[in-house]
Amino acid sequence: MAQAFHEVSRFVDPAECRRVACERFSAERMTQSYIDVYEVLSALGALGTERQGYGSTGVAAAMAP
């Protein structure tokens, strides 16, 4: 594996790798990803309570078939 990394490093620009990594894994982007997951889980939870007859929420009503 070390040999493979060494071979690849001859063709990869370290500055470009760093730029892409900072963009893809920035705190802001990771935070937004977590928020997106929580919103989906929240909507699924609201949908579950709606189907069980525990009341109506805007999200559950909007997602109901």
N, CA, C and O atoms as a Tinker XYZ file with bonds, in Angstrom:
   260  protein
     1  N      0.836000   -1.182000    0.000000    73     2
     2  CA     0.000000    0.000000    0.000000    64     1     3
     3  C      0.886000    1.253000    0.000000    63     2     4     5
     4  O      0.592000    2.231000   -0.688000    81     3
     5  N      1.955000    1.211000    0.766000    73     3     6
     6  CA     2.873000    2.355000    0.798000    64     5     7
     7  C      3.425000    2.628000   -0.594000    63     6     8     9
     8  O      3.559000    3.782000   -1.001000    81     7
     9  N      3.741000    1.569000   -1.319000    73     7    10
    10  CA     4.253000    1.725000   -2.682000    64     9    11
    11  C      3.210000    2.388000   -3.581000    63    10    12    13
    12  O      3.543000    3.246000   -4.399000    81    11
    13  N      1.957000    1.988000   -3.427000    73    11    14
    14  CA     0.882000    2.575000   -4.228000    64    13    15
    15  C      0.745000    4.065000   -3.937000    63    14    16    17
    16  O      0.594000    4.867000   -4.859000    81    15
    17  N      0.797000    4.440000   -2.659000    73    15    18
    18  CA     0.727000    5.863000   -2.303000    64    17    19
    19  C      1.908000    6.621000   -2.894000    63    18    20    21
    20  O      1.760000    7.739000   -3.387000    81    19
    21  N      3.062000    6.009000   -2.837000    73    19    22
    22  CA     4.249000    6.658000   -3.395000    64    21    23
    23  C      4.086000    6.883000   -4.901000    63    22    24    25
    24  O      4.411000    7.956000   -5.409000    81    23
    25  N      3.589000    5.880000   -5.605000    73    23    26
    26  CA     3.386000    6.006000   -7.047000    64    25    27
    27  C      2.365000    7.094000   -7.374000    63    26    28    29
    28  O      2.589000    7.908000   -8.270000    81    27
    29  N      1.261000    7.111000   -6.661000    73    27    30
    30  CA     0.217000    8.105000   -6.907000    64    29    31
    31  C      0.724000    9.509000   -6.600000    63    30    32    33
    32  O      0.370000   10.463000   -7.292000    81    31
    33  N      1.540000    9.636000   -5.581000    73    31    34
    34  CA     2.012000   10.961000   -5.171000    64    33    35
    35  C      2.822000   11.652000   -6.258000    63    34    36    37
    36  O      2.974000   12.873000   -6.231000    81    35
    37  N      3.339000   10.893000   -7.209000    73    35    38
    38  CA     4.089000   11.520000   -8.303000    64    37    39
    39  C      3.182000   12.272000   -9.260000    63    38    40    41
    40  O      3.642000   13.151000   -9.989000    81    39
    41  N      1.891000   11.937000   -9.265000    73    39    42
    42  CA     0.965000   12.524000  -10.235000    64    41    43
    43  C     -0.066000   13.458000   -9.598000    63    42    44    45
    44  O     -0.868000   14.066000  -10.307000    81    43
    45  N     -0.052000   13.573000   -8.283000    73    43    46
    46  CA    -1.072000   14.338000   -7.575000    64    45    47
    47  C     -0.446000   15.613000   -7.012000    63    46    48    49
    48  O      0.645000   15.590000   -6.442000    81    47
    49  N     -1.151000   16.705000   -7.183000    73    47    50
    50  CA    -0.710000   17.988000   -6.649000    64    49    51
    51  C     -1.162000   18.100000   -5.188000    63    50    52    53
    52  O     -2.364000   18.140000   -4.924000    81    51
    53  N     -0.227000   18.151000   -4.240000    73    51    54
    54  CA    -0.598000   18.215000   -2.821000    64    53    55
    55  C     -1.497000   19.407000   -2.480000    63    54    56    57
    56  O     -2.410000   19.284000   -1.663000    81    55
    57  N     -1.241000   20.543000   -3.097000    73    55    58
    58  CA    -2.063000   21.723000   -2.822000    64    57    59
    59  C     -3.500000   21.508000   -3.278000    63    58    60    61
    60  O     -4.440000   21.929000   -2.603000    81    59
    61  N     -3.670000   20.856000   -4.421000    73    59    62
    62  CA    -5.016000   20.578000   -4.923000    64    61    63
    63  C     -5.721000   19.566000   -4.020000    63    62    64    65
    64  O     -6.910000   19.713000   -3.733000    81    63
    65  N     -5.004000   18.552000   -3.576000    73    63    66
    66  CA    -5.580000   17.570000   -2.644000    64    65    67
    67  C     -6.034000   18.250000   -1.363000    63    66    68    69
    68  O     -7.126000   17.977000   -0.864000    81    67
    69  N     -5.216000   19.116000   -0.839000    73    67    70
    70  CA    -5.547000   19.839000    0.385000    64    69    71
    71  C     -6.783000   20.713000    0.186000    63    70    72    73
    72  O     -7.663000   20.766000    1.046000    81    71
    73  N     -6.839000   21.402000   -0.964000    73    71    74
    74  CA    -7.983000   22.276000   -1.254000    64    73    75
    75  C     -9.280000   21.468000   -1.328000    63    74    76    77
    76  O    -10.292000   21.853000   -0.744000    81    75
    77  N     -9.240000   20.355000   -2.043000    73    75    78
    78  CA   -10.427000   19.523000   -2.192000    64    77    79
    79  C    -10.850000   18.938000   -0.839000    63    78    80    81
    80  O    -12.037000   18.919000   -0.515000    81    79
    81  N     -9.889000   18.466000   -0.056000    73    79    82
    82  CA   -10.206000   17.907000    1.261000    64    81    83
    83  C    -10.832000   18.963000    2.165000    63    82    84    85
    84  O    -11.809000   18.684000    2.860000    81    83
    85  N    -10.281000   20.164000    2.160000    73    83    86
    86  CA   -10.841000   21.242000    2.989000    64    85    87
    87  C    -12.255000   21.593000    2.555000    63    86    88    89
    88  O    -13.109000   21.894000    3.389000    81    87
    89  N    -12.499000   21.556000    1.261000    73    87    90
    90  CA   -13.838000   21.852000    0.739000    64    89    91
    91  C    -14.825000   20.740000    1.089000    63    90    92    93
    92  O    -15.928000   21.012000    1.563000    81    91
    93  N    -14.434000   19.507000    0.859000    73    91    94
    94  CA   -15.338000   18.366000    1.074000    64    93    95
    95  C    -15.583000   18.063000    2.544000    63    94    96    97
    96  O    -16.654000   17.573000    2.903000    81    95
    97  N    -14.614000   18.345000    3.394000    73    95    98
    98  CA   -14.725000   17.963000    4.798000    64    97    99
    99  C    -14.657000   19.164000    5.734000    63    98   100   101
   100  O    -14.188000   19.044000    6.866000    81    99
   101  N    -15.121000   20.314000    5.271000    73    99   102
   102  CA   -15.124000   21.510000    6.115000    64   101   103
   103  C    -16.128000   21.331000    7.253000    63   102   104   105
   104  O    -17.068000   20.543000    7.153000    81   103
   105  N    -15.911000   22.064000    8.315000    73   103   106
   106  CA   -16.822000   21.999000    9.462000    64   105   107
   107  C    -18.233000   22.393000    9.040000    63   106   108   109
   108  O    -19.207000   21.786000    9.484000    81   107
   109  N    -18.345000   23.400000    8.190000    73   107   110
   110  CA   -19.659000   23.848000    7.744000    64   109   111
   111  C    -20.378000   22.760000    6.953000    63   110   112   113
   112  O    -21.568000   22.523000    7.158000    81   111
   113  N    -19.663000   22.106000    6.058000    73   111   114
   114  CA   -20.293000   21.070000    5.238000    64   113   115
   115  C    -20.675000   19.858000    6.082000    63   114   116   117
   116  O    -21.745000   19.280000    5.892000    81   115
   117  N    -19.811000   19.476000    7.008000    73   115   118
   118  CA   -20.124000   18.340000    7.868000    64   117   119
   119  C    -21.312000   18.663000    8.770000    63   118   120   121
   120  O    -22.179000   17.818000    8.991000    81   119
   121  N    -21.348000   19.896000    9.292000    73   119   122
   122  CA   -22.467000   20.307000   10.133000    64   121   123
   123  C    -23.768000   20.252000    9.344000    63   122   124   125
   124  O    -24.781000   19.764000    9.846000    81   123
   125  N    -23.744000   20.749000    8.115000    73   123   126
   126  CA   -24.949000   20.724000    7.289000    64   125   127
   127  C    -25.379000   19.291000    7.005000    63   126   128   129
   128  O    -26.575000   19.001000    6.981000    81   127
   129  N    -24.431000   18.400000    6.792000    73   127   130
   130  CA   -24.768000   16.987000    6.565000    64   129   131
   131  C    -25.473000   16.396000    7.775000    63   130   132   133
   132  O    -26.455000   15.669000    7.627000    81   131
   133  N    -24.977000   16.705000    8.982000    73   131   134
   134  CA   -25.628000   16.213000   10.201000    64   133   135
   135  C    -27.040000   16.786000   10.329000    63   134   136   137
   136  O    -27.975000   16.069000   10.688000    81   135
   137  N    -27.191000   18.065000   10.037000    73   135   138
   138  CA   -28.511000   18.693000   10.114000    64   137   139
   139  C    -29.464000   18.020000    9.130000    63   138   140   141
   140  O    -30.616000   17.745000    9.466000    81   139
   141  N    -28.987000   17.756000    7.921000    73   139   142
   142  CA   -29.821000   17.090000    6.920000    64   141   143
   143  C    -30.298000   15.727000    7.416000    63   142   144   145
   144  O    -31.466000   15.374000    7.251000    81   143
   145  N    -29.393000   14.965000    8.023000    73   143   146
   146  CA   -29.760000   13.641000    8.546000    64   145   147
   147  C    -30.797000   13.782000    9.649000    63   146   148   149
   148  O    -31.792000   13.058000    9.653000    81   147
   149  N    -30.582000   14.705000   10.589000    73   147   150
   150  CA   -31.536000   14.892000   11.680000    64   149   151
   151  C    -32.901000   15.326000   11.168000    63   150   152   153
   152  O    -33.925000   14.911000   11.710000    81   151
   153  N    -32.928000   16.164000   10.122000    73   151   154
   154  CA   -34.209000   16.589000    9.570000    64   153   155
   155  C    -34.955000   15.411000    8.951000    63   154   156   157
   156  O    -36.170000   15.298000    9.113000    81   155
   157  N    -34.251000   14.544000    8.252000    73   155   158
   158  CA   -34.886000   13.362000    7.672000    64   157   159
   159  C    -35.406000   12.449000    8.776000    63   158   160   161
   160  O    -36.538000   11.970000    8.709000    81   159
   161  N    -34.575000   12.207000    9.798000    73   159   162
   162  CA   -35.005000   11.345000   10.898000    64   161   163
   163  C    -36.191000   11.944000   11.640000    63   162   164   165
   164  O    -37.102000   11.225000   12.049000    81   163
   165  N    -36.177000   13.255000   11.812000    73   163   166
   166  CA   -37.279000   13.929000   12.474000    64   165   167
   167  C    -38.567000   13.773000   11.665000    63   166   168   169
   168  O    -39.634000   13.514000   12.222000    81   167
   169  N    -38.456000   13.933000   10.360000    73   167   170
   170  CA   -39.628000   13.784000    9.498000    64   169   171
   171  C    -40.148000   12.354000    9.550000    63   170   172   173
   172  O    -41.359000   12.136000    9.574000    81   171
   173  N    -39.251000   11.386000    9.566000    73   171   174
   174  CA   -39.681000    9.993000    9.650000    64   173   175
   175  C    -40.352000    9.707000   10.995000    63   174   176   177
   176  O    -41.342000    8.978000   11.059000    81   175
   177  N    -39.808000   10.284000   12.063000    73   175   178
   178  CA   -40.413000   10.110000   13.379000    64   177   179
   179  C    -41.789000   10.744000   13.438000    63   178   180   181
   180  O    -42.717000   10.164000   14.000000    81   179
   181  N    -41.928000   11.928000   12.865000    73   179   182
   182  CA   -43.220000   12.607000   12.845000    64   181   183
   183  C    -44.217000   11.811000   12.013000    63   182   184   185
   184  O    -45.394000   11.724000   12.363000    81   183
   185  N    -43.754000   11.237000   10.926000    73   183   186
   186  CA   -44.620000   10.423000   10.087000    64   185   187
   187  C    -45.097000    9.206000   10.860000    63   186   188   189
   188  O    -46.259000    8.814000   10.752000    81   187
   189  N    -44.203000    8.605000   11.639000    73   187   190
   190  CA   -44.577000    7.440000   12.439000    64   189   191
   191  C    -45.628000    7.768000   13.478000    63   190   192   193
   192  O    -46.556000    6.983000   13.671000    81   191
   193  N    -45.514000    8.919000   14.164000    73   191   194
   194  CA   -46.509000    9.273000   15.174000    64   193   195
   195  C    -47.834000    9.629000   14.522000    63   194   196   197
   196  O    -48.892000    9.375000   15.098000    81   195
   197  N    -47.795000   10.211000   13.336000    73   195   198
   198  CA   -49.026000   10.543000   12.613000    64   197   199
   199  C    -49.773000    9.270000   12.243000    63   198   200   201
   200  O    -50.992000    9.192000   12.397000    81   199
   201  N    -49.050000    8.287000   11.762000    73   199   202
   202  CA   -49.684000    7.034000   11.353000    64   201   203
   203  C    -50.206000    6.255000   12.554000    63   202   204   205
   204  O    -51.119000    5.441000   12.422000    81   203
   205  N    -49.623000    6.506000   13.734000    73   203   206
   206  CA   -50.081000    5.813000   14.929000    64   205   207
   207  C    -51.238000    6.553000   15.589000    63   206   208   209
   208  O    -51.787000    6.080000   16.585000    81   207
   209  N    -51.611000    7.700000   15.050000    73   207   210
   210  CA   -52.737000    8.441000   15.575000    64   209   211
   211  C    -52.408000    9.336000   16.750000    63   210   212   213
   212  O    -53.283000    9.628000   17.565000    81   211
   213  N    -51.151000    9.783000   16.857000    73   211   214
   214  CA   -50.737000   10.626000   17.978000    64   213   215
   215  C    -50.795000   12.112000   17.651000    63   214   216   217
   216  O    -50.202000   12.921000   18.363000    81   215
   217  N    -51.470000   12.468000   16.628000    73   215   218
   218  CA   -51.576000   13.884000   16.310000    64   217   219
   219  C    -51.028000   14.199000   14.927000    63   218   220   221
   220  O    -50.443000   13.349000   14.254000    81   219
   221  N    -51.233000   15.427000   14.534000    73   219   222
   222  CA   -50.822000   15.827000   13.213000    64   221   223
   223  C    -49.716000   16.878000   13.307000    63   222   224   225
   224  O    -49.786000   17.799000   14.121000    81   223
   225  N    -48.714000   16.727000   12.476000    73   223   226
   226  CA   -47.671000   17.738000   12.375000    64   225   227
   227  C    -47.580000   18.148000   10.923000    63   226   228   229
   228  O    -48.005000   17.414000   10.030000    81   227
   229  N    -47.027000   19.316000   10.694000    73   227   230
   230  CA   -46.879000   19.785000    9.327000    64   229   231
   231  C    -46.031000   18.854000    8.493000    63   230   232   233
   232  O    -46.358000   18.591000    7.336000    81   231
   233  N    -44.931000   18.342000    9.064000    73   231   234
   234  CA   -44.041000   17.455000    8.310000    64   233   235
   235  C    -44.742000   16.148000    7.997000    63   234   236   237
   236  O    -44.701000   15.671000    6.863000    81   235
   237  N    -45.391000   15.563000    9.010000    73   235   238
   238  CA   -46.061000   14.286000    8.791000    64   237   239
   239  C    -47.190000   14.438000    7.774000    63   238   240   241
   240  O    -47.373000   13.575000    6.916000    81   239
   241  N    -47.933000   15.514000    7.867000    73   239   242
   242  CA   -49.031000   15.735000    6.937000    64   241   243
   243  C    -48.491000   15.912000    5.517000    63   242   244   245
   244  O    -49.083000   15.422000    4.555000    81   243
   245  N    -47.379000   16.605000    5.396000    73   243   246
   246  CA   -46.811000   16.840000    4.081000    64   245   247
   247  C    -46.246000   15.555000    3.473000    63   246   248   249
   248  O    -46.241000   15.400000    2.252000    81   247
   249  N    -45.773000   14.637000    4.309000    73   247   250
   250  CA   -45.159000   13.418000    3.797000    64   249   251
   251  C    -46.152000   12.267000    3.667000    63   250   252   253
   252  O    -45.834000   11.246000    3.058000    81   251
   253  N    -47.325000   12.415000    4.220000    73   251   254
   254  CA   -48.305000   11.309000    4.190000    64   253   255
   255  C    -48.692000   10.995000    2.752000    63   254   256   257
   256  O    -48.861000   11.903000    1.939000    81   255
   257  N    -48.834000    9.705000    2.438000    73   255   258
   258  CA   -49.203000    9.325000    1.067000    64   257   259
   259  C    -50.628000    9.702000    0.731000    63   258   260
   260  O    -51.087000    9.449000   -0.383000    81   259
